[in-house]
Each structure stands twice: as structure tokens, then as C-alpha cells.
């Protein structure tokens, strides 16, 4: 295990270099923000998540080519009145339809011509109780959500002008007033973007306030509370334009969700890195009269662990580049780059600030040596205070006196929670993660109640018939999970391509619907085989949102199988290089993986039994794994590095006891802050972020209060010198051969 060189502190926090360091950061932040755009200016919330060779994407391209009349992204406007739509209401909708056809709104491609239908024919399109009508408006393909929102905003304005009221703001359960809600792909996209856009600002404010309050409560120093925030602020100001430039050049794609979580990660993990250094600096100031020497030593003894922790997180997050699924891949660069810049700031900018402010950083509870306190008391004519006593860590004593008890209790507790992770159910339905009062979800609910849920997102089954007669329509209609099968259509370019549009008899976004995609393909292939078509499996294509979600599930499973072992492998290599111990590396990795499954289990208990959710979003296990394994290892690294250093000067049991005690308070405070920042996500109105925030916060707390202080040092105690195998650290004081653990101390 290596420590940074003794001159590093002088390079970044010396008498003159501290001002140079601060100046460089200010200059870099200023130049980058003037030269390059902020990352938020190049958000792309419509970037595809699936690759072009994925079956549903191939099928979508084929549908666009062969059936261009059906091209376009639909906005389903759901009109509803509890007492039923009157002829006057229908007349107003016909007037709106005529207006849209005569003068299309921005990016409109097609509107169903209600104005051309006789009133009686239009009434036949109403729901059975005459309360609901769906008006599809199709928009141009591949338009950004902002442009779609522009078009829908214009539609809302025209509607209000024609009707003299705004039905989009009318309560959905109104008895005598017409209400309107936009759902379908356009409505869902607009609402998702709006929720994340609102989340950006509220998340930033909430995170800053939370970190500031926790730092004030823990350290009771207003200056100290601001130092990590300054470090994080500079890191963000440097990261944002770099990412903005990369997004502008097309090197990366960033979305609102990535920026929101990146903000949390910066404040949580960034504050932790700052506290690792600050706490060590404060410890040394109690014994070292020269603040410069104390700071240099703090940098020397903590920078190795900080750098190791940072690299662990950076490489783990960078592994997301291996993902097939676009949303995972888009996280890799923003997350890893922000952490890289943050831990550089914690090793350069923060030491420079500490060097400038000195002991005043901890005002009003300034750490001084006993001689300094005595001299200060004499100058003020006050009695000399009693020598400061170091508090003994009861946790440190417990883990070395009762290691078996600690290990067994921790394993039973964590293992018990981990068993609940096997009960988790997953969903890939974005709509279900919206609050219930979001327009697209309200509209979808009305469609499901008044018509068929399958109408919201039909599934298109296409086959190459090779000119042969098929019984596919009858086969599809006979399936119990199919509600409606359309008349077959013939391809515009290749007349052998036959298309059937089907409406499922269930929520097309549900896991149940997704699992029928392979069945539909098998049914179509069987029909082709009976007709004598060669290679029937290669002549079937299925498009639609349900098919895309099925491919999303497959991509997610592939990414988990690939990325999880890669992350474990990367962290294993880093730990081996840093600790030079195979044994320690194995149990450090194993304990963090155990705490991950425990977090999933406890998270499921809270989310399912406490909050009433039927399932969690399918992306969360992989997100949580990457974050928890990387961030959880941070705390282990910081504590174990303290034990490793002390082992060179004292018996192992004493080193464990003092190492746990020395790092206990800082890791506890760091863990509370990191968990708190992730818990802020649980206050947002988006279920995927709520669930991710809950599980990640739980995992951090388990690492902070069980794995790091109890389980890891207790295992180290039980293994003794074997914890270092095959390394052999240089010992100044050898352990005494005794029959009992207590006699070691």
C-alpha cells in the first residue's frame, strides 16, 4: 500500500502554491465556462436506448418503409365528461379537427379528420357510456420533446380560443365540463421531460441545503460547512462545460436523468472525499502546533486512500460504457468524469483552501495543542484547561474482543435482509413511474377504463408471406391476450410483407404484455411454416412499444451479466494493487456485495410493503450495484488503510481498535451525508428516482453502520496476520502471543 510523496502537500498547499492552486482552479472554471456551453444546453431526452440491430428497432424501420401511411408519433388526446359528451361538445371537436387540418400546428403530420365524419358516425367512436373520445394527432418522427411540446402548446392555445375555456386544465372528474388529457408516446415523452426538468432545480437546491445542514450539525462550524461545498461547486463548474463541449461535438449524449443523478453524486461522494482530508487535518491539529506540517501530513496520509477511492468509483462507473442499453451507456462519461474532477479537487483545491484559512476553518471550535491552549488561557488570565482526552472507541474494543459475535450477528442481519431480494418484481413501464395526477397517466387510465388499454400502444406483427396464403389473422385472433386484430395490410415496397396491427387485452406497457412478444413471434412463425415459407423465424418482425420494452429487458439482462463481473474485477485489481493482500481483497469485495443484496432486500420491503409499489423499475438493480459496490468500497478503503498504516507501528489488535476509532466519526458523517443526498431523490415525483434513491441510501447506511465499523474489522481480527496474505507489512511492534484477545491490549 502506497502513500503519496511528502512533497505533494507543498506543491498544492505551500506558502505560495496554495494561492497558485486556488488561482488555477478559478481560471480554469472561468475559461471553460466562457469557452464552452453548460451541459444542460445540450440535453437530449429523446436519444434511442436500443441499438439499430435490435429486433424491435429493425421492425420499426421496416414498418416505416413498408407502411409509411402509418408513420408518425401519436399524441392521443383523451376528451372526457362524466355526464357524457353532448352534440355541442362533438361539434367543437370537429371544429378543432378542421382547424388543425387547415392550419397544422408545428411539426404536425396528420390529424384524424373528425370534421369529415357525420355527427352520428363520430358518436359511434365514443366510449360505451358516451363519456370519452380519443382524438389522435400524429407528429413528425424524430422530433425532440421540446419541439413536440411546442406543438402541443399551440394546440392547447387554439383549443382554448375555440372553446372559450382550457379543457386541459379542467378536472378529469368534472360532471359538466369537458376535460382533455394528452397521452400516448407524445404525452408520455413531454411529461417525462417536464418531470426531470423540474427535478433538476429542486434537486440541486435540496441537495445543497441538506449537505449544508448536515455539515453544520455534525461539525458546528459555518466555515467548515462551506469548504466542501466550494470544492463541489468548482468541480461542477469544470465538469459541466467539458460535458457540454463533448455533447455539442456529438462525442457523448446526456439527458436530464443523468444530470440529476450526477448532481447528487457530486455533492454526496465529493463531500465525502473532502471530509476524509478535513477530518485527518483536524485530528493532527490537536497535537501539531504548526498548521502547515499538520496539513502536509494530513495530505500525505489520506491522499492515497482518497485517490484509491476515487479511482474505484471512476472505473466502476466508466464500465457502464460497455452497456448495450443507451440509458446505462449515457451515464458512464458524466458520472466518471465528475468524480474524477471531484477527487482531484479534494486533493488540490480543498488543501489550498485549508492552507489559506488554517485553524480558522474549524471556527468556533478550533483545534489547538495543549501548549497552545495553555498559552491562550494565560494571556486571557483564565485557568489552564485540563489536557484533552482521546475518547476510546467502544466499537473498536467490541470488534477485537467479541469478533465472532459481531461477525455472526452482522451476517444474520445482512443475510436475512438479502433473502428478500429474491422476491423483487420488476417493471419497464415508464408510465407507472409517473405520479397519478400527471396528464399522460390520467389519459391512459381513462383509455383503459373506457376502451381497451391495448389501444394506447398497438403491437404490429409483420411477416414475409413469400406470396403464400396465411391463416395468421385467425391464429392471432384466437389468442386470449389479444383483443383486436386489424385487417391485413400489404407492404408498399415489397408486397409480400403483410402487417397485422393488434391491440392487447391488457396494459401494453406491463411485464405480462412484454412476455407475450416471443409467443407472438412463435405464432407467426408457425403460420409461415404451415404455409411452406422457408426459414419462418427469419421472416417475422414485431414492432411497437411492447416489443421495444421486451428488447429493453433483454438488453438490461445482458448488461447486468457483463458489467457486474467487470466492476467486481476492476475493483479487485485496484484493491490488490493498493493493499497487496489477496485475503483482504476477497473479504472487502464479499462484504460490499452482501450489503448490496441486503439493500435490495430492505429496499423491496420499504418500496413494496411500505409504499405499495407492485414492482420496481428494471434498471435499478444495475444502477444500484455500480453505485453501492463502488461507493461502499470507499469507506472500507479509508478505514482499512488506517489499520494498515497503524499496523506498521503497533500490534494488529491495537491497530484495528485505533483504526476503527480514528475513522469512525468521519465515515459516519460522510455516510450520513452520502445517504442523505441519495435520499433527496426519494422526494422527487418520479418513481424510478424514488426507488433508486431509497435503495442506494439504504445501501450506504448499511455500509456506514454495519459493514465498515463492525463486520470488516471483526473479520480482520479473526484472520489476524492472514488478513495481509501474501503481503508482510513491516512491524515495529509484534503482537504478543497470548491466549485471550483482551490481553493483546
C-alpha positions in Angstrom: 0.0 0.0 0.0 1.4 3.3 -1.1 1.2 6.8 0.4 1.6 10.0 -1.6 5.0 11.6 -1.5 5.9 14.1 1.2 6.3 17.0 -1.3 2.8 16.7 -2.8 1.4 18.9 0.0 3.9 21.6 -0.7 3.1 21.6 -4.4 -0.6 22.3 -3.8 -0.8 24.0 -0.3 2.6 25.6 0.3 3.1 29.2 1.3 2.9 30.4 -2.3 1.5 27.4 -4.1 -1.8 27.5 -2.2 -2.6 30.8 -4.0 -1.4 29.3 -7.3 -3.7 26.3 -6.8 -6.7 28.4 -6.0 -5.9 30.7 -8.9 -5.6 27.8 -11.3 -9.0 26.5 -10.3 -10.6 29.9 -10.6 -9.0 30.5 -14.0 -9.9 27.0 -15.4 -13.5 27.3 -14.2 -13.8 30.8 -15.7 -12.2 30.0 -19.1 -14.2 26.7 -19.5 -17.5 28.4 -18.8 -16.8 31.2 -21.2 -15.5 28.9 -23.9 -17.9 26.0 -23.8 -21.6 25.6 -23.1 -23.1 24.2 -20.0 -24.1 20.6 -20.2 -27.8 21.4 -19.7 -27.8 23.3 -23.0 -27.3 20.0 -24.9 -29.6 17.6 -23.1 -31.2 15.0 -25.4 -34.1 13.3 -23.7 -35.1 11.5 -26.9 -31.9 9.6 -27.6 -32.6 6.0 -28.5 -31.9 3.4 -25.9 -31.8 0.4 -28.2 -29.2 -0.2 -30.9 -30.2 -0.3 -34.6 -29.8 -4.1 -34.9 -32.2 -4.9 -32.0 -35.3 -6.8 -33.4 -37.9 -4.2 -32.4 -35.8 -1.4 -33.9 -35.3 -3.3 -37.1 -39.1 -4.0 -37.2 -39.8 -0.3 -36.6 -37.6 0.7 -39.6 -39.4 -1.9 -41.7 -42.8 -0.6 -40.7 -41.8 2.9 -41.6 -40.6 1.7 -45.0 -43.4 -0.6 -46.0 -46.3 1.2 -44.3 -45.5 4.9 -44.5 -49.1 6.0 -44.2 -49.0 5.0 -40.5 -45.7 6.8 -39.8 -45.7 9.5 -37.2 -45.6 9.8 -33.4 -49.1 9.8 -32.0 -50.4 12.2 -29.3 -53.7 10.7 -28.0 -55.9 13.5 -26.8 -58.5 12.0 -24.4 -61.7 14.1 -24.2 -63.9 13.3 -21.2 -67.0 14.5 -19.4 -68.6 12.5 -16.6 -72.1 13.3 -17.8 -71.4 12.4 -21.4 -70.2 14.4 -24.4 -73.1 16.4 -26.0 -73.6 17.2 -29.6 -72.2 20.7 -28.9 -69.0 19.1 -27.5 -68.6 17.0 -30.5 -69.2 20.0 -32.8 -66.4 21.8 -31.0 -64.1 18.9 -31.5 -65.0 18.8 -35.2 -64.2 22.5 -35.4 -60.8 21.8 -33.8 -60.1 19.0 -36.2 -60.9 21.2 -39.2 -58.7 24.0 -37.8 -55.8 21.6 -37.3 -56.1 20.2 -40.9 -56.4 23.6 -42.4 -53.6 25.1 -40.4 -51.4 22.4 -38.8 -49.7 23.1 -35.5 -45.8 22.9 -35.5 -44.5 19.5 -36.5 -47.9 18.1 -37.0 -48.0 15.3 -39.7 -51.6 14.1 -39.6 -54.8 14.5 -37.7 -57.8 12.2 -37.8 -60.5 14.2 -39.7 -63.3 14.2 -37.2 -64.9 17.2 -39.1 -65.4 14.9 -42.1 -67.5 12.4 -40.2 -71.3 12.8 -39.7 -72.2 13.5 -36.1 -73.8 10.1 -35.8 -70.6 8.4 -37.0 -68.5 10.4 -34.6 -70.8 9.4 -31.8 -70.1 5.8 -32.6 -66.4 6.5 -31.7 -67.4 7.4 -28.1 -67.0 5.0 -25.2 -69.9 2.8 -24.2 -71.1 5.4 -21.6 -70.7 8.2 -24.1 -68.2 10.0 -21.7 -64.9 9.7 -23.6 -63.5 10.2 -27.0 -59.9 9.7 -28.2 -58.5 12.1 -30.9 -55.2 11.0 -32.3 -52.8 13.7 -33.6 -49.6 12.5 -35.3 -46.3 14.4 -35.2 -43.2 14.1 -37.3 -40.8 11.3 -36.4 -37.5 12.0 -34.6 -38.6 15.4 -33.2 -37.1 16.5 -29.9 -39.5 16.6 -26.9 -39.1 20.4 -26.8 -40.5 20.6 -30.3 -43.4 18.3 -29.6 -44.1 20.4 -26.5 -44.2 23.5 -28.7 -46.7 21.8 -31.0 -48.9 20.7 -28.1 -48.7 24.1 -26.5 -50.1 25.6 -29.8 -52.9 23.0 -29.8 -53.8 24.0 -26.3 -53.9 27.6 -27.2 -56.1 27.0 -30.2 -58.4 24.8 -28.2 -58.9 27.5 -25.5 -59.6 30.0 -28.3 -62.2 27.8 -29.9 -63.9 26.6 -26.8 -63.6 29.7 -24.6 -62.1 27.6 -21.8 -59.0 25.4 -21.3 -60.1 21.7 -21.1 -56.5 20.7 -20.4 -56.8 22.4 -17.0 -60.3 21.1 -16.2 -60.5 18.4 -13.5 -60.8 15.0 -15.1 -63.8 14.0 -13.0 -65.8 17.1 -13.9 -69.5 16.3 -14.3 -70.5 19.1 -16.7 -67.2 20.5 -18.2 -65.2 18.9 -21.0 -61.7 17.9 -19.9 -58.7 16.9 -22.1 -55.5 14.9 -21.4 -52.6 14.1 -23.7 -51.2 10.6 -23.5 -49.6 8.2 -25.9 -45.9 8.4 -26.9 -46.0 12.2 -27.3 -47.8 12.9 -24.0 -45.6 10.4 -22.1 -42.4 12.0 -23.6 -43.5 15.5 -22.7 -44.4 14.6 -19.2 -41.2 12.6 -18.6 -39.1 15.6 -19.8 -41.1 18.0 -17.7 -40.7 15.9 -14.5 -37.0 15.6 -15.0 -36.6 19.3 -15.8 -38.4 20.3 -12.6 -36.3 17.7 -10.8 -33.0 19.4 -11.8 -33.7 22.7 -10.0 -35.4 21.3 -6.9 -32.8 18.5 -6.6 -29.9 21.0 -6.7 -31.5 23.2 -4.1 -32.5 20.3 -1.8 -29.1 18.7 -2.1 -27.1 21.8 -1.3 -29.3 22.6 1.7 -29.2 19.1 3.0 -25.4 18.9 2.8 -25.0 22.3 4.4 -27.4 21.5 7.3 -25.7 18.1 8.0 -22.3 19.6 7.9 -23.4 22.4 10.3 -25.0 19.8 12.7 -22.0 17.4 12.6 -19.1 19.9 12.7 -20.8 23.0 14.1 -18.6 25.2 12.0 -20.0 27.5 9.3 -16.7 27.9 7.5 -16.0 24.1 7.5 -19.5 23.5 6.2 -18.8 25.7 3.2 -15.4 24.3 2.3 -16.7 21.0 0.8 -19.5 22.9 -1.0 -16.9 25.2 -2.5 -14.9 22.2 -3.7 -18.0 20.6 -5.2 -19.1 23.9 -6.8 -15.8 24.3 -8.6 -15.8 20.6 -9.6 -19.3 21.1 -11.1 -18.2 24.4 -12.9 -15.4 22.5 -14.5 -17.3 19.3 -15.3 -20.4 21.0 -16.8 -18.7 22.8 -19.7 -16.4 19.8 -20.5 -19.5 17.6 -20.8 -21.3 20.4 -22.7 -18.5 20.6 -25.2 -18.5 16.8 -25.6 -22.2 16.7 -26.1 -22.0 19.6 -28.6 -19.4 17.8 -30.6 -21.5 14.6 -30.6 -19.0 12.6 -28.6 -21.5 11.8 -25.9 -25.2 12.1 -25.3 -26.6 13.4 -22.0 -30.1 13.5 -20.7 -31.9 15.1 -17.7 -31.8 11.9 -15.7 -28.0 11.6 -16.0 -27.5 15.3 -15.0 -29.9 14.9 -12.0 -28.1 11.9 -10.6 -24.7 13.4 -11.4 -25.5 16.3 -9.2 -26.4 14.0 -6.3 -23.2 12.0 -6.9 -21.0 15.1 -6.9 -22.4 16.5 -3.7 -22.5 13.2 -1.9 -19.3 11.5 -2.9 -17.5 14.8 -3.3 -18.3 15.9 0.2 -17.0 12.5 1.5 -13.6 13.0 -0.2 -13.3 16.4 1.3 -14.2 15.2 4.8 -11.6 12.4 4.6 -8.9 15.0 4.3 -10.5 17.6 6.6 -11.1 15.1 9.5 -7.4 14.0 9.3 -6.3 17.6 9.3 -8.4 18.3 12.4 -7.0 15.2 14.2 -3.4 16.3 13.7 -4.1 19.9 14.7 -4.8 18.7 18.3 -1.2 17.6 18.5 0.8 19.6 15.9 1.4 23.3 16.6 2.5 24.0 13.0 -0.7 24.1 10.9 1.4 23.7 7.7 3.1 20.5 8.9 -0.3 19.2 10.1 -1.8 19.8 6.7 1.1 18.3 4.8 0.9 15.2 6.9 -2.9 15.0 6.5 -2.4 15.2 2.8 0.3 12.5 2.8 -1.6 10.1 5.0 -5.1 10.5 3.4 -4.4 11.2 -0.2 -3.6 7.6 -1.1 -7.0 6.4 0.3 -8.8 9.3 -1.4 -7.2 8.7 -4.7 -7.9 4.9 -4.5 -11.5 5.5 -3.5 -11.9 8.0 -6.4 -10.3 5.6 -9.0 -12.6 2.8 -7.7 -15.7 4.9 -8.4 -14.4 6.3 -11.7 -13.5 2.9 -13.2 -16.7 1.3 -11.9 -18.9 4.0 -13.5 -16.8 4.0 -16.6 -17.6 0.3 -17.0 -21.2 1.4 -18.0 -19.7 2.2 -21.4 -19.9 -1.5 -22.1 -23.7 -1.4 -21.9 -25.9 -2.1 -24.8 -28.8 -0.1 -23.3 -28.4 3.6 -24.2 -29.5 5.0 -20.8 -26.8 3.0 -19.0 -24.2 4.0 -21.5 -25.1 7.7 -21.3 -24.4 7.6 -17.5 -20.8 6.4 -17.9 -18.9 9.6 -19.0 -20.8 12.2 -16.9 -20.6 10.2 -13.7 -17.0 9.0 -14.1 -15.7 12.4 -15.3 -17.5 14.3 -12.4 -16.0 12.0 -9.8 -12.5 12.2 -11.4 -12.6 16.0 -11.3 -14.1 16.0 -7.8 -11.4 13.8 -6.2 -8.7 15.9 -8.0 -10.4 19.0 -6.4 -10.4 17.3 -3.0 -6.6 16.7 -3.2 -5.7 20.1 -4.6 -8.3 22.9 -4.2 -9.5 21.8 -0.8 -6.0 21.6 0.7 -5.2 25.0 -0.7 -8.3 26.5 0.9 -7.4 24.8 4.2 -3.9 26.2 4.0 -5.3 29.7 3.4 -7.8 29.6 6.3 -5.8 27.3 8.6 -7.2 26.6 12.0 -9.9 29.1 11.4 -11.6 26.6 9.2 -13.0 25.0 12.3 -14.2 28.2 14.0 -15.6 28.5 16.6 -14.4 25.0 17.8 -10.7 25.5 16.8 -8.5 22.5 17.4 -5.3 23.5 19.3 -2.5 21.7 21.0 -2.3 21.5 24.8 0.5 24.1 24.9 -1.4 26.4 22.7 -4.5 26.2 24.9 -2.3 26.8 28.0 -0.7 29.9 26.4 -4.0 31.2 25.2 -5.5 30.8 28.7 -2.6 32.6 30.4 -3.0 35.6 28.0 -6.6 35.9 28.9 -6.0 35.4 32.6 -8.0 32.2 32.7 -7.1 28.8 34.3 -5.2 26.4 32.1 -7.7 23.8 30.7 -7.3 20.1 31.5 -5.5 18.1 28.9 -7.8 16.9 26.1 -8.5 13.1 26.5 -8.9 11.0 23.5 -12.2 9.1 23.6 -11.9 5.4 23.4 -13.9 3.8 20.6 -16.3 1.3 22.1 -16.8 -0.2 18.6 -13.1 -0.7 18.2 -13.0 -2.5 21.5 -16.0 -4.6 20.7 -14.8 -5.9 17.3 -11.5 -7.1 18.8 -12.9 -8.6 22.0 -16.0 -10.3 20.5 -15.2 -10.7 16.8 -17.2 -14.0 16.4 -20.3 -12.4 17.9 -20.0 -9.3 15.7 -19.5 -11.4 12.5 -22.4 -13.8 13.2 -24.8 -11.0 14.2 -23.9 -8.9 11.1 -24.1 -11.9 8.8 -27.5 -13.0 10.1 -28.9 -9.5 9.8 -27.5 -8.7 6.4 -28.2 -12.2 5.1 -31.8 -12.1 6.4 -32.4 -8.9 4.5 -30.7 -10.2 1.4 -33.1 -13.1 1.2 -35.9 -10.6 0.4 -34.1 -9.5 -2.8 -35.2 -12.8 -4.4 -38.8 -11.7 -4.1 -38.4 -8.5 -6.1 -40.7 -8.0 -9.2 -39.6 -5.7 -12.0 -41.3 -3.4 -14.5 -40.2 -1.5 -17.6 -43.3 0.7 -17.7 -42.2 4.3 -17.6 -45.8 5.5 -17.3 -46.2 3.7 -14.0 -43.3 5.7 -12.5 -45.2 8.9 -13.0 -47.4 10.5 -10.3 -51.0 9.6 -10.7 -52.1 13.2 -11.5 -49.7 13.6 -14.5 -51.8 14.2 -17.6 -50.4 11.3 -19.7 -51.1 8.8 -16.9 -54.6 10.2 -16.3 -55.3 9.9 -20.0 -54.0 6.4 -20.1 -56.2 5.4 -17.2 -59.3 6.8 -18.9 -58.5 4.8 -22.1 -58.1 1.6 -20.0 -61.4 2.2 -18.2 -63.5 3.3 -21.2 -61.9 1.4 -24.1 -59.0 -1.0 -24.2 -55.6 -0.4 -22.7 -54.1 -2.1 -25.7 -55.4 0.8 -27.8 -52.7 3.1 -26.3 -49.8 1.2 -27.8 -50.8 -1.4 -30.5 -48.4 -4.1 -31.5 -47.6 -4.6 -35.2 -46.8 -8.1 -36.4 -45.2 -8.2 -39.9 -44.3 -11.3 -41.9 -42.8 -12.1 -45.3 -45.5 -14.4 -46.7 -43.5 -15.2 -49.8 -46.8 -14.8 -51.7 -48.4 -17.7 -49.9 -51.9 -17.7 -48.2 -51.7 -17.5 -44.4 -54.0 -18.3 -41.5 -52.2 -15.8 -39.3 -55.1 -13.5 -38.7 -57.2 -16.3 -37.3 -54.3 -17.5 -35.1 -53.8 -14.1 -33.7 -57.5 -13.5 -33.0 -57.7 -16.8 -31.1 -55.1 -15.8 -28.6 -56.7 -14.9 -25.2 -54.3 -12.0 -24.6 -55.3 -10.3 -28.0 -58.3 -8.0 -28.0 -58.4 -6.7 -31.6 -56.7 -7.8 -34.8 -56.8 -5.3 -37.7 -57.3 -6.2 -41.4 -54.0 -7.2 -43.0 -52.1 -4.6 -44.9 -49.7 -5.2 -47.8 -46.2 -3.6 -47.9 -45.8 -0.5 -50.1 -42.4 -1.6 -51.4 -42.5 -5.4 -51.0 -46.0 -6.7 -51.5 -45.0 -10.0 -49.8 -44.7 -8.2 -46.5 -48.1 -8.5 -44.6 -48.8 -6.5 -41.5 -51.4 -7.1 -38.7 -51.9 -4.4 -36.0 -53.2 -5.9 -32.8 -54.5 -4.5 -29.5 -53.6 -6.5 -26.5 -56.2 -7.2 -23.8 -54.0 -5.8 -21.1 -51.7 -2.8 -20.3 -49.3 -2.9 -23.3 -46.5 -1.5 -21.0 -46.8 -4.2 -18.4 -44.4 -7.1 -17.8 -47.2 -9.6 -18.7 -47.6 -8.0 -22.1 -43.9 -8.0 -22.7 -43.6 -11.7 -22.1 -46.1 -12.3 -24.9 -43.7 -10.9 -27.6 -41.9 -14.3 -28.0 -45.3 -16.0 -28.1 -46.5 -13.7 -30.9 -43.3 -14.4 -32.9 -43.8 -18.1 -32.4 -47.4 -18.0 -33.6 -46.4 -16.0 -36.7 -43.6 -18.4 -37.5 -45.9 -21.4 -37.1 -48.3 -19.9 -39.6 -45.5 -19.3 -42.1 -44.2 -22.8 -41.6 -47.6 -24.4 -42.2 -47.9 -22.2 -45.4 -44.5 -23.6 -46.6 -42.4 -20.5 -46.1 -38.7 -21.2 -45.8 -36.8 -20.1 -42.6 -40.0 -18.8 -41.0 -38.2 -17.5 -37.9 -36.3 -15.0 -40.0 -39.5 -13.8 -41.8 -41.2 -12.3 -38.7 -40.9 -8.8 -37.3 -42.7 -7.3 -34.3 -42.7 -3.6 -33.7 -44.4 -1.3 -31.1 -43.7 -0.1 -27.6 -44.3 -3.5 -26.0 -41.7 -5.1 -28.3 -39.3 -2.3 -27.5 -39.7 -2.9 -23.8 -39.2 -6.6 -24.2 -35.9 -5.8 -26.0 -35.1 -3.3 -23.2 -35.4 -6.2 -20.7 -33.1 -8.4 -22.7 -30.5 -5.6 -23.1 -30.7 -4.9 -19.4 -30.1 -8.6 -18.5 -27.2 -8.7 -21.0 -25.7 -5.6 -19.4 -26.0 -6.9 -15.9 -24.3 -10.1 -16.8 -21.5 -8.2 -18.4 -21.0 -5.1 -16.3 -21.4 -6.6 -12.8 -18.4 -9.0 -13.2 -16.3 -6.3 -14.9 -16.9 -3.9 -12.0 -16.1 -6.6 -9.5 -12.9 -7.4 -11.5 -11.8 -3.8 -11.7 -12.3 -3.1 -8.0 -10.5 -6.4 -7.2 -7.5 -5.4 -9.3 -7.3 -1.9 -7.6 -7.6 -3.4 -4.1 -4.9 -6.0 -4.9 -2.5 -3.2 -6.1 -3.3 -1.0 -3.2 -3.5 -3.5 -0.3 -1.2 -6.2 -1.7 -3.4 -8.7 0.0 -5.5 -11.3 -1.7 -7.3 -12.2 1.5 -8.3 -8.7 2.4 -9.4 -8.0 -1.2 -11.7 -11.1 -1.1 -13.5 -10.2 2.1 -13.8 -6.5 1.3 -15.4 -7.3 -2.0 -17.6 -10.0 -0.5 -18.9 -7.8 2.3 -19.9 -5.0 -0.1 -21.7 -7.4 -2.4 -23.5 -8.8 0.7 -24.6 -5.3 1.7 -25.8 -4.6 -1.9 -28.2 -7.6 -1.8 -29.2 -6.6 1.7 -30.0 -3.1 0.4 -32.1 -4.6 -2.4 -34.0 -6.7 0.1 -34.7 -3.9 2.6 -35.4 -1.6 -0.2 -38.0 -4.0 -1.6 -39.6 -4.3 1.9 -40.0 -0.5 2.0 -41.0 0.1 -1.6 -43.4 -2.8 -1.9 -44.9 -3.3 1.6 -44.4 0.3 2.8 -45.1 2.4 -0.3 -47.4 -0.1 -2.1 -45.5 -0.5 -5.3 -46.1 -3.7 -7.2 -42.7 -3.7 -8.8 -39.5 -1.7 -9.1 -38.1 -0.3 -12.4 -35.9 -2.9 -14.1 -32.9 -0.6 -14.4 -32.5 -0.1 -10.7 -30.5 -3.2 -9.7 -27.7 -2.5 -12.1 -27.6 1.2 -11.2 -27.6 0.4 -7.5 -24.9 -2.2 -7.9 -22.5 0.0 -9.6 -23.0 2.9 -7.2 -23.1 0.8 -4.0 -20.2 -1.5 -4.7 -18.0 1.4 -5.7 -19.1 3.9 -3.1 -19.4 1.2 -0.3 -15.8 0.2 -1.0 -14.8 3.8 -0.4 -15.5 3.5 3.3 -13.8 0.2 3.6 -10.7 1.5 1.8 -10.5 4.6 4.1 -10.8 2.5 7.3 -8.6 -0.4 6.2 -5.9 1.9 5.1 -5.8 3.4 8.6 -5.4 -0.1 10.1 -2.7 -1.0 7.5 -0.7 2.2 8.4 -1.1 1.7 12.2 -0.1 -2.0 11.8 3.4 -0.8 11.0 3.8 0.8 14.4 1.7 -1.4 16.8 0.2 -4.8 17.4 -2.6 -5.7 14.9 -5.4 -5.7 17.5 -4.4 -2.3 18.8 -4.2 -1.1 15.1 -7.7 -2.4 14.5 -9.0 -0.7 17.6 -7.4 2.6 16.9 -8.1 2.5 13.1 -11.8 1.9 13.7 -11.9 4.7 16.3 -9.9 7.1 14.2 -12.1 6.8 11.1 -15.4 6.1 12.9 -16.7 9.7 13.2 -15.6 10.9 9.7 -17.0 7.8 7.9 -20.3 8.1 9.9 -20.7 11.7 9.0 -19.7 11.0 5.4 -22.1 8.1 5.2 -25.0 10.2 6.6 -24.3 12.9 4.0 -24.0 10.5 1.1 -27.1 8.6 2.1 -28.9 11.9 2.7 -28.1 13.2 -0.8 -29.4 10.0 -2.4 -32.5 10.1 -0.2 -33.2 13.5 -1.7 -34.1 11.6 -4.9 -37.0 10.0 -2.9 -38.6 13.4 -2.6 -39.0 13.7 -6.4 -42.2 12.9 -8.3 -40.6 10.2 -10.4 -40.8 6.6 -9.2 -37.6 5.4 -10.8 -35.6 8.1 -9.0 -37.5 7.5 -5.8 -36.8 3.8 -5.8 -33.1 4.3 -6.8 -32.7 6.9 -4.1 -34.2 4.6 -1.4 -32.2 1.5 -2.3 -28.9 3.4 -2.7 -29.4 5.4 0.5 -30.2 2.1 2.4 -27.0 0.5 1.0 -24.9 3.4 2.0 -26.3 3.3 5.6 -25.7 -0.4 5.8 -22.1 0.1 4.8 -21.7 3.0 7.1 -23.2 1.5 10.3 -22.8 -2.3 9.9 -20.2 -3.4 7.3 -17.5 -0.8 7.8 -17.5 -0.4 11.6 -18.4 -3.9 12.7 -18.1 -6.6 10.0 -14.9 -5.8 8.2 -12.7 -5.1 11.3 -14.2 -8.1 13.1 -13.2 -10.3 10.1 -9.8 -8.7 10.1 -9.4 -9.6 13.8 -10.4 -13.2 13.3 -8.0 -13.6 10.3 -5.1 -11.9 12.2 -1.9 -11.9 10.2 -3.6 -13.9 7.4 -5.5 -10.7 6.5 -2.3 -9.4 5.0 -1.5 -12.6 3.0 0.6 -12.8 0.9 1.9 -9.4 1.9 4.1 -9.0 5.0 3.9 -5.4 6.4 7.0 -4.2 8.3 6.2 -4.3 12.0 7.7 -2.1 14.7 5.9 -3.9 17.5 5.0 -7.5 17.2 1.7 -9.0 18.6 2.2 -10.7 21.9 1.4 -14.4 21.9 -1.5 -14.7 24.3 -4.4 -17.0 24.9 -7.0 -14.2 25.0 -7.8 -11.3 22.9 -8.1 -8.8 25.7 -4.6 -9.4 26.9 -3.4 -8.0 23.5 -4.4 -4.6 24.7 
